[in-house]
Amino acid sequence: MIAVPFLLSIALLGLAPTIPLLAIALFLFGMCHGSMDVAINSWASEVEKHMRRSLMSSFHAMWSVGAVLGAATGYVATAFQVPVYIHFLVTAVVTGGTIAPFLLLDWQSTIRTHVMRAAGLALPNSALLLVGIIALASGLGEGTALDWSAVYLHDVVGTAQSDATLGYTGFSAAMVIARLNADSLVTRLGSATVARLSGLSAVFGILLIVGGDTLPLVVMGFVLMGVGYAAVLPLACRATIWLRSARQSG
């Protein structure tokens, strides 16, 4: 049900003529995007249960691939001076064409009825709150790499503007590769061990970024950050869904 408003919100971002209308469009897009995230992660959890193996990180790897493709299309649109509204309209149409076949599948969530009956606002328990804090920390790390890696490389390390993009490039590539391989590691080592190793990788990467003074060292730090954060959010999503299901059944 949320897919159609989500596509419309993408188009509205490019059509908003003023800042207040853009803010409204962004608010609508944020609500739709967040709702889609919740639904997709719930479905991924059901697929995991059906397949009886860890798959959540692989699904999140596709999110990382989509982020890279989105950035690439933005670069192309800018390079060819494509009007913003056309860029967003094309994005909405292509996205709709991509997800349309899946929307036509005759499939219903096995938890849909139960969740609908139990819907409502509930305060998180201590375990769920802890998972939420871990997810928050992961989001802060990813956002830092996205928003500040190029600024840090250019202003602090002193690299050329063209080289400043290498930090986030390395981070994104590491995220995709690590997420594609994280599920097998979770199966072999367990979620807790993978989460601990991920945290160590992220911390070591941050220390390398702060302490490094050359482009290769700092980029390697961002790569280690990408490896470290890759599995954390998928593991947090899986834990959240599991805790929610356990709470509702209890």
C-alpha positions in Angstrom: 0.0 0.0 0.0 2.9 2.4 0.7 4.6 1.8 -2.6 2.4 4.2 -4.6 2.8 7.2 -2.2 6.5 6.4 -2.0 6.8 6.8 -5.8 4.7 10.0 -5.8 6.9 11.4 -3.0 10.0 10.9 -5.2 8.4 12.8 -8.1 7.3 15.6 -5.7 10.8 16.2 -4.6 11.8 17.4 -8.0 8.6 19.4 -8.6 8.6 21.4 -5.4 9.0 25.1 -6.4 9.6 26.6 -3.0 11.5 25.7 0.2 8.3 25.2 2.3 6.8 22.9 -0.3 10.2 21.0 -0.6 10.1 20.6 3.2 6.6 19.1 2.9 7.7 16.8 0.1 10.8 15.7 2.1 8.6 15.0 5.1 6.3 12.8 3.0 9.2 11.1 1.4 10.7 10.4 4.8 7.5 8.8 6.1 7.1 6.7 3.0 10.8 5.7 3.0 10.7 4.7 6.6 7.5 2.7 6.2 9.1 0.9 3.2 12.2 0.1 5.3 10.1 -1.4 8.1 8.0 -3.5 5.6 11.1 -4.7 3.6 13.0 -5.7 6.7 10.0 -7.6 8.0 9.6 -9.5 4.7 13.4 -10.2 4.8 13.0 -11.7 8.2 10.2 -14.0 6.9 12.4 -15.0 4.0 15.2 -15.9 6.4 12.8 -18.0 8.5 11.5 -19.8 5.3 15.1 -20.4 4.0 16.4 -21.3 7.5 19.6 -19.3 7.0 20.9 -15.8 7.5 20.0 -13.5 4.6 19.5 -10.0 6.1 22.9 -8.6 5.3 22.5 -9.7 1.6 19.3 -7.7 1.5 21.0 -4.7 3.0 23.8 -5.1 0.4 21.2 -4.4 -2.3 20.4 -1.2 -0.4 24.1 -0.2 -0.6 24.1 -1.0 -4.3 21.0 1.1 -4.8 22.7 4.0 -2.9 25.7 3.8 -5.2 23.5 3.7 -8.3 21.5 6.6 -7.0 24.7 8.6 -6.6 25.8 7.6 -10.0 22.6 8.7 -11.7 22.8 12.0 -9.8 26.3 12.5 -11.2 25.2 11.7 -14.8 22.1 14.0 -14.5 24.4 16.8 -13.2 27.0 16.3 -15.9 24.4 16.4 -18.7 22.5 19.3 -17.0 19.3 17.3 -16.8 16.5 19.4 -15.1 15.9 18.3 -11.5 12.3 17.5 -12.0 13.0 15.3 -15.0 15.7 13.4 -13.0 13.3 12.7 -10.2 10.4 11.8 -12.5 12.6 9.3 -14.3 13.8 7.9 -11.0 10.2 7.4 -9.9 9.2 5.7 -13.1 12.2 3.4 -13.2 11.8 2.6 -9.5 8.1 1.8 -10.1 8.9 -0.4 -13.1 11.5 -2.3 -11.0 9.2 -3.0 -8.1 5.9 -3.4 -10.0 6.4 -7.2 -10.7 6.9 -7.9 -7.0 3.8 -5.9 -6.1 1.7 -8.2 -8.3 2.8 -11.4 -6.5 0.0 -13.2 -4.7 1.7 -13.3 -1.3 0.6 -12.4 2.2 2.8 -11.9 5.2 2.4 -14.7 7.7 2.6 -12.1 10.5 0.3 -9.6 9.0 -2.9 -10.5 10.8 -1.2 -10.8 14.2 0.7 -7.5 13.8 -2.5 -5.7 12.7 -4.3 -6.9 15.9 -1.4 -5.9 18.1 -0.7 -2.6 16.4 -0.2 0.4 18.7 2.4 2.5 20.4 4.5 0.6 22.9 7.6 1.6 24.8 10.6 -0.6 24.1 11.9 -2.9 26.8 15.6 -2.8 27.9 16.7 -5.3 25.3 15.0 -3.5 22.4 16.3 -0.2 23.6 19.8 -1.5 23.6 19.4 -2.8 20.0 18.0 0.6 19.1 21.1 2.3 20.5 23.4 0.0 18.5 21.4 0.8 15.4 21.7 4.5 16.2 25.4 4.3 16.5 25.6 2.4 13.2 23.5 5.1 11.5 25.8 7.8 13.0 28.8 6.1 11.6 27.3 5.6 8.1 26.1 9.2 8.1 29.5 10.5 9.1 31.2 8.7 6.2 28.5 9.9 3.8 28.5 13.5 4.8 32.0 14.3 6.0 34.5 11.9 4.4 35.1 14.2 1.4 35.3 17.3 3.6 37.7 15.6 6.0 40.0 14.4 3.2 40.1 17.8 1.5 40.2 20.1 4.5 42.1 18.1 7.0 44.3 15.7 5.1 44.8 18.2 2.2 43.9 16.0 -0.8 42.7 17.4 -4.1 39.0 17.6 -4.6 39.0 14.7 -7.1 40.7 12.5 -4.5 38.4 13.5 -1.7 35.7 11.3 -3.1 37.8 8.2 -2.5 36.9 8.0 1.1 33.2 7.4 0.6 34.0 5.3 -2.5 36.1 2.9 -0.4 33.5 3.0 2.4 30.6 2.1 0.1 32.5 -0.6 -1.8 33.5 -2.2 1.5 29.9 -2.1 2.7 28.7 -3.9 -0.3 31.4 -6.6 -0.3 31.1 -7.1 3.5 27.3 -7.3 3.4 27.4 -9.9 0.7 29.6 -12.1 2.8 28.3 -11.3 6.3 25.5 -13.8 6.2 27.9 -16.7 5.8 29.9 -15.4 8.7 26.8 -15.1 10.9 25.9 -18.7 10.0 29.4 -19.9 11.0 30.3 -17.6 13.9 27.0 -16.4 15.3 25.4 -12.9 15.4 27.2 -11.8 18.6 30.7 -12.7 17.4 30.1 -10.9 14.1 28.8 -7.9 15.9 31.8 -7.7 18.1 34.3 -8.1 15.2 32.3 -5.5 13.3 32.7 -3.0 16.2 36.4 -3.6 16.4 36.8 -3.0 12.7 34.8 0.2 12.9 36.8 1.5 15.9 40.1 0.6 14.3 39.0 2.3 11.1 38.0 5.5 12.9 41.4 5.6 14.8 43.2 5.1 11.5 41.3 8.0 10.0 41.9 10.4 12.9 45.6 9.4 13.3 46.4 9.0 9.6 47.9 11.9 7.6 48.1 10.5 4.1 45.4 9.6 1.6 46.1 5.8 1.5 45.9 5.5 5.3 42.7 7.6 5.7 41.0 5.7 2.8 42.0 2.4 4.4 40.4 3.7 7.6 37.1 4.4 5.7 37.3 0.9 4.2 37.6 -0.6 7.7 34.7 1.6 8.8 32.6 0.2 5.9 33.5 -3.4 6.9 32.7 -2.6 10.5 29.3 -1.0 9.9 28.2 -3.3 7.2 26.7 -6.1 9.3 25.6 -4.0 12.3 22.4 -2.6 11.0 21.2 -5.8 9.4 21.9 -7.6 12.7 20.0 -4.9 14.6 17.0 -5.2 12.3 16.9 -9.0 12.7 17.2 -8.6 16.5 14.5 -6.0 16.6 12.0 -8.1 14.6 12.9 -11.2 16.7 12.4 -9.2 20.0 9.1 -7.7 18.7 7.8 -11.1 17.8 8.8 -12.6 21.1 7.1 -9.7 23.0 3.9 -10.0 21.0 3.8 -13.8 21.4 4.5 -13.5 25.1 
